[in-house]
Amino acid sequence: MLFFKSIQASSALRLQYLLKPGVSYNEVTNMRSFYTKYERETSMNGNSTISKSTKFDSLELKSINYDFIEWFRGFTDADGNFSIKRDHNSFAFIFRIKLHIDDLNVLYFLKENLNMGNVRTFDSNCVF
């Protein structure tokens, strides 16, 4: 499970960038990582606003094969899940793939090629 929040947000936004059509090989290999955190603030009169802060860091994305990106896009379309979780004054954007335990190697393949994420097992399921 990936969260677009805190430290893991950096990796998740790199993933989001890779899912855009037309990203060149040089853009993927030279990209800087970043994340954006959104927080809701409520003023004394009850009005609510959403503020945005962005942080850049110097982590570099490992080179990824274009054919892998295309396969991953299709795989995500079939088995991926995006959701938004609201937690008090912030939002978490979540990406995950849930498969049967027999397909555990596929999730480790994703983790290795994307150079991010976690793989967990629960009963007869596994989750990235």
N, C-alpha and C positions, 0 to 999 in steps of 0.2 A: 504494500500500500504506500503510495507517495502522497505527501502533503505539500501543497504550494504555500508553505508557511515555514517560518524559522529557517534553519540551516538547510533542510531538505527542499525548500522551495527553489533553490538555485538549480538543482538537478531537474526538478519537475518542469521549470520553464525552459530549460535546454531541450527537454523532451518535446514540449509544446512547439518550440521553434522547428524542430526536426519534422514535425508532422505537417508543416506548411508545404504546399506544392512549389516546385521551382527553386528549392534551396540548393545552391551549388556546393560541390565538394570543398572548395576553398572556404566558403562561409561556414560550413560545418566544422572544419578542422581549426579555424582561427577564431572561433567565437568566444567571447568572454561570458562568463556566467553572471547571472543577476537574479534578484527576486524582488517582488513587489508585495508589500503587506498593506492590507486595507483594514482600517479600524473605524468603527462607528463611534461618534462622540455625541453626547446629548448635552445641550446647553441648559442653563438654569430655567429658561422659559419653556423647556420641553421640546424645542426644535432639535432634529437629529441631522447630523451631517456625516459624510464618509470621507475620511482623510486617507491619503496615499503616501507611502514612503518607499523609495527604491534604493537598493544597496547593490553595488557592484563589487565583485571580487576577482582575483586573478587566476582562478582555476581554469584550466584549459580542457576542452572536450576532446576525448580520444577520437582518432579518425574512424569514421564509420562508413562502411561500404554502401553505395547507393542502392544496390539490390536488396540489402538487408533492410534499409529504410522502407522501401516499397513493400517488402514482405511484412514488416512490422505494422505498417499502416493498415494493410488488409486484415492482419491478425487482430489488431485492436478493434477494427470495425466489427469483427465477428465475436470476439470474446472479451473486449475491454469494457470498462465501466468508468465514467466520469461522474463525480458528484460534488456538491457543495455542502459543507457543514458549517452551521452558524454556532458560534461559541461566545456568548456574552457580547463583547465588543469587537470581535474579529470573525473573519471567515476563513475556512480551510478548504482549498480546492483539492480533491482527492482523485487519483487515478489508480485503478487496480485491474488485474486480470486474475480470474479464479478458474482453475481447471481441476480435473480429476487427478488424484495422486499418481496415476499411471503416467501422466504427462509432466511430472516434476522436472525432468531434464529440459523441457522447453523453457520453463521459467528461469532455470539457471543459465540457459543459453542467452535469454534476454538480458539478465543481470550482467553477464560477462560482456556482451556486445554494447550495451548502453552505458556500462561502467557506473551504474547507480542502482538504487532500489534494494529491497529486501525480499527474500522468499521465505514464506512460513507454511507449515503444514497443520491442518486441522482435520482429524478423523480421516475421511477418504478424499479430502480436497487439499489443494495447495494454492497459495495466493502470492502474487507479485505486487 
